[in-house]
């Protein structure tokens, strides 16, 4: 039998927290997306509570990642699930210039925030949410 490392609740929780931070989401915002309390998000992220497979699928969808994202260790490649994901990864790896890579990453982050309806602009001193339907 092959000895494969088991990912712990703490590691899954840390991955949820890291991804939430990447998306600049608060615990309150993620809690609302999952229909749970902020305290429950804290317990998931700290590894104090186990997260069910059903809830983890909702978390993955809410954070725009495949379910496998939570089972990859740092530095491990995430396996693309679709042809377009494969094409994106192949083309991104061909970009040698770090400035261009940063521009691509910035674009992707902003596109995701728009998709999630979480992009805000300051216009005339007022904070306005940019809604995806308007774009």
C-alpha positions in Angstrom: 0.0 0.0 0.0 1.3 3.4 -1.0 1.9 5.8 2.0 0.1 9.0 0.9 -0.1 11.9 3.3 -3.5 12.8 4.7 -4.5 16.5 4.6 -5.7 17.6 8.1 -8.7 19.8 9.0 -6.2 22.5 10.1 -4.6 22.4 6.6 -7.9 22.6 4.8 -8.9 25.5 7.1 -5.7 27.3 6.5 -6.3 26.9 2.7 -9.8 28.3 3.1 -8.4 31.3 5.0 -5.6 31.9 2.5 -8.0 31.8 -0.5 -10.4 34.1 1.4 -7.6 36.6 1.9 -6.5 36.3 -1.8 -10.1 37.4 -2.7 -10.1 40.1 0.0 -13.2 38.6 1.6 -14.0 39.0 5.2 -15.1 36.2 7.4 -18.5 37.8 7.5 -18.8 37.9 3.7 -17.8 34.2 3.4 -20.2 33.3 6.2 -23.0 35.0 4.3 -22.1 33.1 1.1 -22.2 29.8 3.0 -25.2 30.6 5.1 -23.3 30.0 8.4 -22.1 32.2 11.2 -18.8 34.1 11.3 -17.9 32.0 14.3 -18.4 28.8 12.2 -16.0 30.2 9.5 -13.5 30.9 12.3 -13.8 27.3 13.5 -13.4 25.9 9.9 -10.4 28.1 9.3 -8.7 27.2 12.6 -9.4 23.5 12.1 -11.4 23.3 15.3 -14.5 22.0 13.4 -14.5 19.5 10.6 -16.1 20.6 7.4 -18.4 18.2 5.6 -17.9 17.2 2.0 -21.1 18.9 1.1 -20.1 22.2 2.7 -16.6 22.0 1.3 -18.1 21.8 -2.2 -20.0 25.0 -1.5 -16.9 26.6 -0.1 -15.0 25.7 -3.3 -17.7 27.1 -5.5 -17.9 30.3 -3.4 -14.1 30.8 -3.6 -14.0 29.9 -7.3 -11.6 27.0 -6.9 -11.9 23.3 -7.8 -12.5 20.9 -4.8 -9.0 19.5 -5.4 -7.6 22.9 -4.4 -8.0 22.0 -0.7 -6.0 18.8 -1.0 -2.9 20.2 -2.7 0.1 21.0 -0.5 1.9 24.3 -1.0 4.1 24.0 -4.1 2.1 21.1 -5.5 0.6 21.7 -8.9 -3.1 22.1 -9.1 -4.4 19.9 -11.9 -6.4 21.9 -14.5 -9.9 20.5 -14.9 -11.0 21.9 -18.3 -9.4 22.6 -21.7 -9.5 26.3 -21.1 -7.8 26.0 -17.7 -5.1 23.9 -19.3 -4.6 26.5 -22.1 -4.4 29.3 -19.6 -1.8 27.5 -17.5 0.3 26.5 -20.6 0.2 30.1 -22.0 0.9 31.6 -18.6 4.0 29.4 -18.2 5.3 30.6 -21.5 5.4 34.3 -20.3 8.9 35.0 -19.3 8.6 38.7 -18.4 7.6 39.1 -14.7 5.9 42.4 -15.4 3.7 40.7 -18.0 3.0 37.8 -15.5 2.0 40.4 -12.8 -0.3 42.1 -15.3 -2.0 38.9 -16.2 -2.4 38.0 -12.5 -3.8 41.5 -11.7 -6.3 41.2 -14.5 -7.4 37.7 -13.4 -7.9 38.9 -9.8 -9.9 41.9 -10.9 -12.0 39.8 -13.3 -12.8 37.4 -10.4 -13.8 40.2 -8.1 -16.1 41.6 -10.8 -17.6 38.1 -11.3 -18.2 37.8 -7.6 -19.7 41.3 -7.4 -17.0 42.4 -5.0 -15.3 45.1 -6.9 -15.5 48.7 -5.6 -14.5 52.0 -7.1 -14.2 55.4 -5.5 -15.8 58.0 -7.8 -16.1 61.6 -6.6 -15.2 60.6 -3.1 -18.1 58.0 -3.0 -17.5 54.3 -2.7 -19.5 52.5 -5.4 -19.8 48.8 -6.1 -19.3 47.8 -9.7 -21.9 45.2 -10.5 -21.0 42.5 -13.1 -24.3 43.1 -14.9 -23.3 46.7 -15.6 -19.9 45.8 -17.0 
